[in-house]
Amino acid sequence: MLFNPKASRNQKSGFTLVEVLIAALILLIAVAGWMGAQQSSILNRGQSRTMTVAAELAQSMMEELSSNPAAACKGQSSCTGGAVMHIGGREYLIDWDISGSSPAVEDSDSWEARGLGIIKVRVTWEYRGDLEVSLSRVFVN
């Protein structure tokens, strides 16, 4: 076979415009999907961070109140309270309720009269909607 320079000039090589456009469209769809996944990951990481902060605040308040419920209620059998914490640009509202912090009474059948009490701590905050973490603990006077 002999080399014919005219024949090689007429042969088509490379990609057509339609092929390039289809490849660009496929690449665009793949990049858009990846960007959507990254956006979702960032939002979920932010929500996870706020939930962790709220759980730590609730646990900290629960430990503080559990150490001496009667002192937290200033001698009353029950009390409520609240606090506001600003962490990471977010506002966390902490509410607590202590029931049955007075000593046991012999003549009654209620759980409070038996020297049992309950502490409830609730932390609420806003992150893409209202969220809440609640803890409860039974204690013995």
matplotlib code that plots the C-alpha trace (Angstrom):
import matplotlib.pyplot as plt

x = [0.0, 1.3, 0.9, -1.6, -1.5, -4.9, -6.7, -5.4, -6.6, -10.2, -10.3, -12.1, -10.3, -11.2, -14.6, -17.7, -19.4, -22.4, -20.0, -18.3, -21.6, -22.9, -19.7, -19.9, -23.6, -22.7, -19.8, -22.2, -24.7, -22.0, -20.6, -24.1, -24.8, -21.6, -22.3, -25.7, -24.2, -21.6, -24.4, -26.4, -23.3, -22.5, -26.1, -26.2, -22.8, -24.2, -27.3, -25.1, -22.9, -25.9, -27.4, -24.1, -23.9, -27.5, -26.9, -23.8, -25.7, -28.6, -26.2, -24.2, -27.4, -28.6, -25.4, -25.5, -29.1, -28.6, -25.7, -28.1, -31.8, -32.9, -30.5, -31.5, -35.1, -34.1, -35.9, -39.1, -40.5, -40.5, -39.2, -38.6, -35.9, -34.4, -31.3, -30.2, -26.9, -25.3, -22.8, -21.5, -23.9, -27.0, -29.3, -30.0, -32.9, -32.5, -35.5, -35.6, -38.2, -37.5, -40.3, -40.1, -36.9, -38.2, -37.4, -39.7, -43.0, -44.0, -47.8, -48.3, -48.1, -47.0, -43.6, -42.7, -43.7, -41.4, -38.4, -38.2, -38.0, -37.6, -35.5, -36.4, -34.1, -35.0, -32.9, -34.5, -32.9, -33.6, -31.7, -33.7, -36.7, -37.3, -35.3, -35.3, -33.2, -34.9, -33.4, -35.1, -33.6, -35.1, -33.3, -33.6, -33.7]
y = [0.0, 3.4, 6.5, 8.9, 12.4, 13.4, 10.5, 11.4, 15.0, 13.8, 11.4, 12.9, 12.8, 14.2, 14.9, 16.5, 19.4, 17.2, 14.7, 17.5, 19.0, 15.6, 15.0, 18.5, 17.9, 14.6, 16.2, 19.1, 16.7, 14.8, 18.0, 19.3, 16.0, 16.2, 19.8, 18.8, 16.1, 18.5, 21.1, 18.4, 17.2, 20.8, 21.3, 18.0, 18.7, 22.0, 20.3, 17.6, 20.3, 22.1, 18.9, 18.0, 21.5, 21.1, 17.6, 18.8, 21.8, 19.5, 17.0, 19.7, 21.2, 17.8, 17.1, 20.4, 20.0, 16.3, 17.1, 18.8, 19.1, 20.5, 23.4, 24.1, 24.4, 26.4, 24.0, 23.8, 20.5, 21.5, 24.3, 25.4, 27.5, 28.5, 30.0, 31.3, 30.4, 31.9, 29.5, 29.6, 32.3, 30.3, 30.8, 27.8, 28.0, 25.7, 25.0, 22.7, 21.3, 19.6, 17.7, 16.0, 17.4, 17.4, 14.5, 11.5, 11.5, 8.1, 8.5, 8.8, 6.4, 9.0, 8.7, 12.1, 11.0, 8.0, 10.3, 10.0, 13.0, 13.7, 16.3, 17.3, 19.4, 20.6, 22.5, 24.2, 26.0, 26.9, 25.4, 24.9, 24.6, 24.3, 21.5, 20.1, 17.8, 16.5, 14.6, 13.2, 11.6, 10.1, 10.8, 9.7, 12.3]
z = [0.0, -1.0, 0.9, -0.7, 0.9, -0.6, 1.0, 4.5, 4.2, 3.5, 6.4, 9.5, 12.8, 16.2, 17.8, 16.3, 18.0, 19.0, 20.7, 22.6, 23.7, 25.0, 26.9, 28.5, 29.4, 31.1, 33.0, 34.1, 35.4, 37.4, 38.9, 39.8, 41.6, 43.5, 44.5, 45.8, 47.9, 49.3, 50.2, 52.0, 53.9, 55.1, 56.3, 58.1, 59.8, 61.0, 62.5, 64.1, 65.7, 67.2, 68.5, 70.2, 71.8, 73.1, 74.5, 76.3, 77.8, 78.9, 80.4, 82.2, 83.7, 84.7, 86.5, 88.3, 89.4, 90.4, 92.7, 95.2, 94.0, 97.4, 97.2, 93.6, 94.8, 97.9, 100.3, 98.3, 97.1, 93.5, 91.3, 87.7, 86.1, 82.9, 81.3, 77.9, 76.4, 73.2, 71.6, 68.1, 67.1, 68.2, 71.1, 73.3, 75.8, 78.8, 81.0, 84.0, 86.4, 89.7, 91.5, 94.8, 96.2, 99.8, 102.2, 102.4, 104.4, 106.0, 105.7, 101.9, 98.9, 96.3, 94.8, 96.1, 99.6, 99.3, 98.8, 95.1, 92.8, 89.1, 87.3, 83.7, 81.6, 78.1, 75.7, 72.6, 69.7, 66.1, 63.2, 60.0, 62.3, 66.0, 67.7, 71.2, 73.5, 76.7, 79.6, 82.7, 85.9, 89.0, 92.2, 95.8, 98.6]

ax = plt.figure().add_subplot(projection="3d")
ax.plot(x, y, z, "-o")
ax.set_aspect("equal")
plt.show()
